[in-house]
Amino acid sequence: MASEVTIRQLDPADRDAFFALRLRGLKAHPAAFGQSYDEAVERGPSQHDAMLAGTHAALGNFLLGAFSSTDGALVGTVGLLRETRQKERHKGFVIGMYVADEAAGQGIGRALLTELLARAAQIDGLRQIALLVTSANASARALYISLGFRVYGREPDSLCVDGTYHDADLMVRFIDPPALPTGE
């Protein structure tokens, strides 16, 4: 159950646990990620050091982890990556969403995304959060829709995994603008 996990921003001390969980996800669910297992191994854990450092978290670049209250194990991750180009800085992208198979179906993915959305709502100038999800991944799509994401397009043959092509749904969720104080 999601109440049995702690959600927090990942930091450099979480590097090995994060990379190990990411490799598990890439191997078990290759169609769910843009990066392949082999590419991840080749690039190594240092590819995530900038995000884990958290120096740009307030600007919209961070990784969150769900940790089991039973044994402290990292069982889920999600990240937000903000667009850097001036005309597109109002956009952020959900990246690396994964919940370990043994923890799936317990509300951990919802808890991770809820925390990501709450943090995103506090980031100055961020207006929308986008993501790609394999069109055949009905459970992930349902979760995203339940949290206010909507499909705005489909990219045919978005990923090629071992010679099999997978379409991806493009989804977006707008962040509600803050309400003006009463009397203004």
Protein Blocks (a to p, Z undefined) as FASTA:
>chain_A
ZZlpccddddfklmmmmmmmmmmmmmmmmmlpfbdfklmmmnommlmmmmmnommmmnop
acdddddfklopafbdcdddddfbfklmmpccdehiacdfklgonlmmmmmmmmmmmmmm
mpghiabdcddddfklmmlmmmmmmnopacfbdcehkbagehiacddddddddddddddd
ehZZ
